[in-house]
């Protein structure tokens, strides 16, 4: 089954499981309210507990997904399926108990106790029904794809091995075609003889003209063509299919793709920068006054930094050094403690007394909220480096840290901040962030940044 088809199937399953577990809560209340259960107890009407459906219905598929429930093949081990269901129903019951406790609702203990076994039984019966359908003749015809595989013998063997592991039994290779021996014009005859549902093409050693002829033959027959897009060997890129001006495009991407999470991140950056700027308005005003009266020179330090994909932008900071700091840098180059193109010095003599205080508590970084507000930076992302330092990268792979918008804080900031002295380690942490990015990771970094800043650990 193709990934998109599997996603559609998983969405259907999630909706169905949410409705079934919501129904289990109603059934548990109906059973508990029967006089035969406990004639002396008082049970409130279901309307008193209906609000819990707003917790059970959306939470149920989420808890099941955490157990890997929707990554299983259809004919999965009954024992493992039952174990996943037990864990999911347990955590749902815990959520219900906590909701009842905080709302100080009474009289639902019996309903909660009945909900767990009823919910477990209903969803397990659904799984057994789906299993029975899958192994039936009708189910096998509906789920399993009968596929003709086109490619050289070496390629087809490799593809079949991968399908055995990754297709979970949803694909059956019914015929193999080597276009060097069997011309594409014979493909319609094979489609008629085998009643194939799809044709899978492994094109690495096939001429594109032959592939086009095979696709056109399948078009006339109304049969799907699956073209494996692994004819270019990549090390890091994730491949996806998109569309440009009505034409299909293969996209090779190593950074996070456009998604609802990326859209939410942009919204959080805009709203978060605005809110933090308002909250920090008074500290920023005080810092500006201290910078002005402590040493001659401008309040703000402006420097060209490398932004998204290396595009330069002017980053703002409160000035923490003497006004001729850039001219003095060459004299201090021998004291550089950071490997690679980056310049870092402990107890930098160019830093003013007020500047040292601002740096210790990261107050000098607050003006970068305006960079975030303007869309040049993000709240979380690799720290932006000066343009001249980026130009001195000796490893082209280091530039991949520029594939996302730079940020106020990142993994490097919460991993000892400036205690990281190896530039390669710095890049490794940045690439680790890029390769594992999610909104949850951003939230974790933001939460851990606060104690890192308040402790002043590693600040220079």
C-alpha positions in Angstrom: 0.0 0.0 0.0 1.4 3.4 -1.0 2.1 5.8 1.9 -0.7 8.2 0.9 -3.2 5.3 0.9 -1.9 4.1 4.2 -2.4 7.7 5.6 -6.0 7.8 4.4 -6.6 4.3 6.0 -5.0 5.5 9.2 -7.2 8.6 9.3 -10.3 6.5 8.8 -9.2 4.2 11.7 -8.5 7.2 14.0 -12.0 8.6 13.4 -13.6 5.2 13.9 -11.6 4.5 17.1 -12.5 7.9 18.5 -16.2 7.3 17.9 -16.0 3.8 19.3 -14.3 4.8 22.6 -16.7 7.8 22.9 -19.5 5.3 22.5 -17.8 3.1 25.1 -18.2 5.9 27.7 -22.0 6.1 26.9 -22.4 2.3 27.1 -20.4 2.3 30.4 -22.8 4.9 31.9 -25.9 3.0 30.5 -24.7 -0.2 32.1 -23.8 1.4 35.4 -27.2 3.2 35.6 -29.2 -0.1 35.4 -31.0 -0.7 38.7 -29.9 -4.3 38.7 -26.2 -3.2 39.1 -26.7 -1.4 42.5 -30.3 -0.5 43.4 -29.2 1.7 46.3 -26.6 3.9 44.5 -27.4 7.2 42.9 -26.1 7.6 39.4 -26.3 11.0 37.7 -27.8 11.3 34.2 -25.5 11.0 31.2 -25.8 14.7 30.5 -23.7 15.3 33.7 -20.8 13.3 32.1 -21.2 14.2 28.4 -18.5 16.9 28.7 -15.9 14.1 29.1 -16.6 13.2 25.5 -14.7 16.4 24.6 -11.6 14.7 26.2 -12.1 11.1 25.2 -12.9 11.6 21.5 -9.9 13.7 20.5 -7.5 12.1 23.0 -8.3 8.4 22.0 -6.6 8.4 18.6 -3.7 10.4 19.9 -3.0 7.9 22.8 -3.4 4.9 20.4 -0.9 6.6 17.9 1.6 6.9 20.7 1.5 3.2 21.1 2.3 2.6 17.4 -1.3 1.4 16.9 -1.6 2.9 13.4 1.8 1.7 12.1 0.9 -2.0 12.4 0.1 -4.2 9.4 -3.5 -5.3 9.2 -2.7 -8.9 10.1 -0.7 -8.0 13.2 -0.1 -10.2 16.2 -3.2 -10.4 18.3 -1.1 -10.4 21.5 0.7 -7.2 20.6 -2.5 -5.5 19.4 -4.2 -6.4 22.7 -1.2 -5.0 24.7 -1.3 -1.7 22.8 -5.0 -1.4 23.5 -4.6 -2.1 27.2 -2.0 0.6 27.5 -4.0 3.1 25.5 -7.2 2.5 27.5 -5.3 2.7 30.7 -4.0 6.2 29.9 -7.4 7.3 28.7 -8.8 6.2 32.0 -6.1 8.1 33.9 -7.0 11.2 31.8 -10.7 10.8 32.7 -9.9 10.4 36.4 -7.7 13.5 36.4 -10.4 15.5 34.6 -13.1 14.4 37.2 -10.7 15.2 40.1 -9.9 18.7 38.9 -13.6 19.4 38.2 -14.6 17.8 41.5 -17.2 15.7 39.8 -18.7 12.9 41.8 -20.5 9.6 41.2 -18.5 8.5 38.1 -16.1 6.0 39.6 -18.3 3.0 38.5 -18.6 4.4 35.0 -14.9 4.9 34.7 -14.2 1.3 35.9 -16.6 0.0 33.3 -15.3 2.2 30.5 -11.9 0.5 30.4 -13.0 -3.1 29.7 -15.9 -2.0 27.4 -13.7 0.3 25.4 -11.0 -2.4 25.1 -13.6 -5.0 24.0 -15.2 -2.7 21.4 -12.0 -1.7 19.7 -10.6 -5.2 19.8 -13.8 -6.6 18.2 -13.4 -3.9 15.5 -9.8 -5.1 14.9 -11.0 -8.7 14.7 -13.7 -7.7 12.2 -11.1 -5.9 10.1 -8.8 -8.9 10.3 -11.5 -11.3 9.2 -12.4 -9.0 6.3 -8.7 -8.7 5.3 -8.2 -12.5 5.1 -11.4 -13.1 3.2 -11.4 -13.3 -0.6 -13.2 -10.0 -0.8 -10.7 -8.3 1.5 -7.7 -9.7 -0.2 -8.9 -8.4 -3.5 -9.7 -4.9 -2.0 -6.5 -4.5 0.0 -3.7 -6.3 -1.8 -2.3 -4.8 -5.0 -1.4 -7.2 -7.8 1.7 -5.6 -9.4 3.8 -6.1 -12.5 7.4 -5.2 -11.8 9.5 -3.7 -14.6 13.2 -3.5 -14.3 16.5 -5.4 -14.7 16.8 -8.7 -12.8 19.2 -7.2 -10.3 16.8 -4.2 -9.7 13.7 -6.4 -9.4 15.3 -8.6 -6.8 16.3 -5.6 -4.7 12.8 -4.1 -5.0 11.2 -7.4 -3.9 13.4 -7.6 -0.9 12.4 -4.1 0.1 8.7 -4.8 -0.4 8.9 -7.9 1.8 10.0 -5.6 4.7 8.2 -2.4 4.0 5.0 -3.2 2.1 3.6 -5.3 5.0 2.1 -7.9 2.6 0.0 -5.3 0.8 1.8 -5.8 -2.6 2.0 -9.0 -4.6 4.4 -9.2 -7.5 2.6 -11.3 -10.1 5.0 -10.8 -13.1 8.4 -9.5 -13.8 9.3 -7.7 -17.0 12.8 -6.9 -18.3 12.4 -4.3 -21.1 15.7 -5.3 -22.6 14.0 -8.7 -23.5 10.3 -7.8 -23.5 9.4 -4.7 -25.4 7.0 -2.2 -23.9 4.4 -2.9 -26.6 3.8 -6.3 -25.1 2.8 -4.8 -21.8 -1.0 -4.5 -22.7 -1.1 -8.2 -23.4 0.5 -8.9 -19.9 -2.0 -6.6 -18.3 -4.9 -8.5 -19.9 -3.5 -11.9 -18.9 -2.6 -11.0 -15.3 -5.4 -8.5 -14.4 -2.8 -6.4 -12.7 -3.8 -3.5 -10.5 -0.6 -1.5 -11.0 2.8 -1.5 -12.8 5.9 -0.8 -10.7 8.8 0.6 -12.6 12.4 0.5 -11.3 14.0 2.9 -13.8 17.6 3.1 -12.7 19.0 1.3 -15.8 16.0 1.8 -18.2 15.9 4.4 -21.0 13.3 7.1 -20.3 11.8 6.6 -23.7 10.9 3.0 -22.8 9.5 4.1 -19.5 7.3 6.7 -21.3 6.0 4.0 -23.7 5.2 1.7 -20.7 3.3 4.6 -19.0 1.3 5.4 -22.1 0.4 1.7 -22.5 -0.9 1.7 -18.9 -2.8 5.0 -19.4 -4.8 3.4 -22.2 -5.6 0.4 -19.9 -6.5 2.5 -16.9 -3.8 0.9 -14.8 -1.8 2.8 -12.2 2.0 3.2 -12.7 4.3 3.5 -9.7 7.6 5.0 -10.7 10.3 4.5 -8.1 12.2 7.8 -7.7 15.4 6.3 -6.4 17.4 6.6 -9.6 19.4 9.4 -8.1 21.4 8.3 -5.1 21.2 10.8 -2.2 22.7 10.6 1.3 20.4 12.9 3.3 17.5 14.2 1.2 13.9 13.1 1.7 12.1 12.8 -1.6 8.6 14.1 -2.2 6.4 14.7 -5.2 4.9 18.2 -5.8 3.6 20.2 -8.7 4.9 23.3 -10.4 2.8 25.1 -13.0 0.8 22.0 -13.5 3.8 19.7 -14.0 4.9 17.0 -11.5 8.2 17.7 -9.7 10.4 15.5 -7.6 11.6 17.4 -4.6 14.8 16.4 -2.7 14.8 18.1 0.7 17.1 17.9 3.7 15.3 20.5 5.9 11.8 20.6 7.3 9.1 20.7 4.6 6.2 23.2 4.3 3.6 21.9 6.7 1.0 23.0 9.2 3.7 22.8 11.9 5.9 25.2 9.9 2.9 27.6 9.5 2.2 27.4 13.3 5.9 28.1 14.0 5.7 31.2 11.9 2.6 32.4 13.8 4.3 31.6 17.2 7.4 33.6 16.1 5.3 36.6 15.2 3.1 36.6 18.3 5.9 35.5 20.6 8.2 38.2 19.5 5.5 40.9 19.9 4.5 39.6 23.4 8.1 39.3 24.6 9.0 42.7 23.3 6.1 44.2 25.3 7.0 42.3 28.4 10.7 43.2 28.1 10.1 46.9 27.1 11.2 48.3 30.5 14.3 46.1 30.8 15.2 47.0 27.3 14.8 50.7 28.0 17.0 50.4 31.2 19.6 48.4 29.2 19.6 51.1 26.5 20.2 53.9 29.1 23.0 51.9 30.8 24.8 51.3 27.4 24.5 55.0 26.5 26.0 56.3 29.8 28.6 53.6 30.3 30.8 54.2 27.3 30.8 56.3 24.1 29.3 54.9 21.0 25.8 53.8 19.7 23.3 51.9 21.8 22.8 49.2 19.3 25.4 46.9 17.7 24.5 46.2 14.1 26.2 43.4 12.1 25.5 41.6 8.8 24.6 38.0 9.7 23.8 35.1 7.4 20.1 34.3 7.4 18.0 31.7 5.7 20.1 30.0 2.9 22.8 32.6 3.7 20.8 35.7 2.8 22.4 38.6 4.7 20.4 40.6 7.2 21.3 43.2 9.8 21.1 41.7 13.3 20.5 43.9 16.3 22.1 43.6 19.7 22.7 46.0 22.6 26.3 47.1 22.2 28.4 45.3 24.8 31.9 46.2 23.6 33.9 49.4 23.0 33.0 51.2 19.8 36.2 50.1 18.0 35.8 46.5 18.8 35.9 45.2 15.2 39.3 47.0 14.7 40.7 45.4 17.8 39.6 41.9 16.8 42.7 41.1 14.8 44.9 41.8 17.8 43.0 39.2 19.8 42.8 36.5 17.0 45.6 34.5 18.7 43.3 34.1 21.8 40.5 32.6 19.9 39.1 29.6 21.8 36.7 28.3 19.1 37.9 25.9 16.4 36.9 26.7 12.8 35.9 30.1 11.5 34.1 31.4 14.6 35.7 33.8 17.0 35.1 33.5 20.8 37.3 34.7 23.7 36.7 34.3 27.4 37.0 37.6 29.3 37.2 39.5 26.1 38.9 42.8 27.0 36.8 44.7 24.5 33.6 44.0 26.6 32.5 46.9 28.8 31.5 46.5 32.4 27.8 47.0 31.6 28.3 44.8 28.5 29.6 42.0 30.7 26.4 42.2 32.8 24.1 42.3 29.8 25.9 39.3 28.3 25.7 37.2 31.5 22.0 37.4 31.5 21.6 37.5 27.7 19.9 40.9 27.9 22.0 42.1 24.9 20.1 39.7 22.7 16.7 41.2 23.4 16.7 43.6 20.3 16.8 40.5 18.1 13.0 40.2 18.9 12.6 42.9 16.3 14.5 40.6 13.8 12.1 37.8 14.7 9.1 40.2 14.2 10.4 41.2 10.8 10.7 37.5 9.8 14.5 37.5 9.5 14.9 35.2 12.5 12.9 32.7 14.5 12.5 32.2 18.3 14.2 28.8 17.9 16.8 28.0 15.3 20.6 27.9 14.7 22.3 31.0 15.9 23.2 33.4 13.0 26.9 33.8 12.2 28.5 36.9 10.7 28.6 36.7 6.9 32.4 36.7 6.8 32.6 33.7 9.1 30.1 31.8 6.9 32.3 32.6 3.9 35.2 30.9 5.6 33.5 27.5 6.2 36.0 24.8 5.1 33.3 22.1 4.8 30.4 22.8 2.4 28.2 20.5 4.5 28.4 23.0 7.3 26.2 25.4 5.2 23.2 23.1 5.8 22.7 24.8 9.1 21.6 27.8 6.9 18.7 25.7 5.5 16.3 27.0 8.2 15.7 30.5 9.6 18.3 31.4 12.4 17.0 31.8 15.9 17.4 33.4 19.3 18.1 30.0 20.9 18.8 26.4 19.9 20.3 23.2 21.1 23.7 24.8 21.3 22.3 27.4 23.7 21.0 24.8 26.1 24.0 22.5 25.8 26.4 24.7 27.9 26.0 27.8 25.7 29.5 29.1 25.0 31.1 26.2 26.7 30.9 24.4 23.4 34.4 25.2 21.9 34.4 22.9 18.9 32.7 24.4 15.9 32.0 20.9 14.5 30.1 20.1 17.7 28.2 23.3 17.3 27.3 22.4 13.7 26.4 18.8 14.8 23.9 20.2 17.3 22.4 22.5 14.7 22.0 19.7 12.2 20.5 17.5 14.9 17.9 20.2 15.5 17.1 20.5 11.7 16.9 16.7 11.2 14.6 16.2 14.2 12.6 19.5 14.1 9.1 19.6 15.4 6.9 22.1 17.4 7.4 19.9 20.5 11.2 20.2 20.1 10.9 24.0 19.8 8.8 24.1 22.9 11.3 22.0 24.8 14.2 24.2 23.8 12.3 27.4 24.8 11.5 25.9 28.2 15.1 24.8 28.8 16.5 28.1 27.6 15.1 30.0 30.6 17.1 28.1 33.3 20.2 28.2 31.1 19.9 32.0 30.9 19.1 32.5 34.5 22.0 30.4 35.6 24.4 32.4 33.4 26.2 29.1 32.7 28.7 29.4 29.9 28.0 33.0 29.2 31.0 35.0 27.8 
